[in-house]
Amino acid sequence: MNWLVVAAHPDDEVLGAGGTISKLIGEGHRLAVALMCKSVSVRSNVSKTLFDDMTRAMKFLGVQQIFHADFPNICMNTVPHLELVQFVESCIRDWEAQVLVTHHPGDTNIDHRETGKAVNAACRLFQRTEGVLPLRELLYMEIPSSTEWTLNPADCPFRPNTFVRIGKEGLEKKLSALCEYSGVMRQYPHPRSTEAITGLAAYRGAQAGIDYAEAFECVFRSII
């Protein structure tokens, strides 16, 4: 199966799905990551070598392909929606993606929102382009310190309904990959601390009756 994780910023892919990425690759799936922004310049304590950090983290997890655009950080709402959609569509075609994982479109971070909306639109690519097969599945991931801040009651919050067991080994790989990003991990009780990420994995696992898990919201799944 060809999986494509579409994330707004470097580190989002690991925060939301690092354990699942490692698990899927270990099971023989092909997995690529598409990043909408190369930098996160407005965030404090971020490494000046962010792109190199991302390359190391992806290599550690075994990601086979990285696509990247250079849309403006925390300003993706100023970019024409069509441009965002077309980038995602190009990644779907190039990777022959069958499953997409991306941000919840109700996330509080504006770049996460715009990425989620662009992926939603790109899911219809097969209806507009000959030779492109329909996607089998679309999943939304959760990003600690962002997704849980969807406080506006008018926004539909993240509602996990799919739990991927990553186990202790997958959790450790996720944490190790995050440590490749200088300035991303924080001290507890920040949501991006080792303790908080471990606690979230334990909580999501307990919801599903397993040890450690990452949670997703499945939007659709086609059974062939």
N, C-alpha and C positions, 0 to 999 in steps of 0.2 A: 504494500500500500504506500502511496506517495502522500506524505503529510506536509503541510505548509503552515508554519506559525507566522502570522503577520502581526508585528508589534510596532508601537510608535517609536520607542527609544531603545537604544542598547541598554540592557539589563532587564527590561520588561519581560523578555522571552524566558529568562531564567526565573524571575520572581513568580511569574504566572504558571509556567509549565516545565521548569527545569528537570524535575524528577520524572515527569511523563516523557519528555524528550529522551532522556537517558534510557528509560524503560523501552520505548518504542524502537530505538536504534538497536538496543540489545536483542530485541526480538526479530530483527531483520528488516524492519521497515525503512524506507528511504525518507529522510526528513531534511527540509530546508527552512531557513528563517529569512523573512523579508522585513527590513527595518525602514520605517518611513523617514526618520531623522537620524543624522549622523552624530549630532551633538545634543547636550542637555545643558546649555550654557547658563540658564537661569537658576539651576540647582546648586546649592552650596556644597562645598567639599567634594566636587566631582573631579576625577582625574583629568589631567590635560592629555593623557594618552588613552582616552576612552575607546577610540576605535581599535587600538592595539589590544586593550583589555578585552573587548568584545571578541576579537579574533582568537585570543587565548581561551576564553570561556567556551566558545563554540567548538574549538578543537578538542578541548577537554571532554565535552559531552559527546563528541563524534558527529556533529552536524556536517552533512555532506556539501551543502551549498548555502551561501549567504547572498541575498539580494539587498541592495540598499539604495534608497533615494536620498535626497537632501532637502526635504521640505523644512520650513522654519519651525524651530522648537517653540512650543506653546503659542504658536500662531498658525497652526494648520487650518484654523477656521477662516483664515484670510486667503487660502489657496482655493481656486475653483474646484468644486467637488469632482468634476470630470477628470481633472488631472490626477487626483488621488485614486479614483476608480481605475483609470487606465494603467497606472503603475501596478496596482494589485492584479489586474487582468493580465498584464504582461508576465508577472511572476507565475500566475496559474498556468498560462500557456507554456512557458519555458520549463516549468517543473512537472507539467502534466499532473497537477495536484488533484487528489481525490478527496482529501479531508482538509478543512481549514480550521485553524484555531486563532482567535483574535480577541480583542478587547470587547467588553460589554459596552454597548452604545449609550448606556446611562451612567457610565463612569464619571466621576467628578472632574477628572483631568480632560481638558478640551482636546488635546491631541489623541487621547485614548478614544474619546467620543467620535472624532472625525475618522479615525482609523476603523472603528467598528462599523460606522455607516458606509464607508467606502467598500469594506469587505462585503457587507450585505448586498450592496448594489452589484459588486463584481460576481456574486454567486450566480447571477443570471446570464453570465457570459455564454453558456452553451445555447441559450435561446437566440443569441444574436450572431453566433459564429459557427460556421460549419466545421466539423472535425473536432470540436471540443466536447468532451463527454460531461454529463451532469455530475456535480459533486455528490459524494456519498454522505457527507456529514459536515455540519458547521457547529463549532463549540466556542462558547465565550469563556475566557479565563478570568481569574480574579488577581488583582495586583495589590498586595498589602500596602497600606497607607494611602490608598487611592480609591479602590472600588468600594470599600466600606463607608466612604464619605459621601455616598449618594444620599443626601439628606432631604432634597427637594421632593415632597410627596407627589409632585407631578411627574417625576421620573420613575420609570419602572426599575426597581433595584435588581441586583444580581440574585438569582434564585438557583442555587446549585441543584442539579438533578442527576449528575454523572460524576462518579468518584473513581479515580484511578489509583490503585494501590501502588505506592512507590517503595514502601518498606523502609527499613533503616538504611539500607545501602543506597537507595534512591535519594533519600533525604540528605545523606552525607555528600552525595555527588552534587546535589543542588546547592548546598551550602559552600562546597569547594568551588563550584563554578562562580557563585556570587562573589567569593573572595578574590577572584581574578579581576573584579572591577574595583579599582581603588576609589574610596570615598563613597561607596554605595551602602555598605553595611554600617549600622549604627549601634550605639550602646542600648541595652535594655533599659527602659521599656519601649523603645521605638519599635514600630511594627516591622522594620527591616533589620531587626537584630536576630542573632542566632536563636535566642530563647523564644522570641515571638514567632518566627517562622517554623520552628520545631513545634511549638504549641498549636499553631494553625493546622499543621499537617496531622498532628495527633487528634485534634478536634474533628477535622474532616474525615479522618479515618474512623473515629468513633461513631460518627453519624451513619457510616455504612457498615459498621461491624468489622473493620479491618484495622491494622496497626497504624500505618501512616499513609496519607493519601493527599492528592491534589483534587480540588473540586472544579467542575465545569458546569456550565449551563448548556445543555444540548438544545439547539434551535430546531434542527431537523436531522433525520437520519434515513437514508434510503437503503433498504435491504434488498439485495439482488440475489 
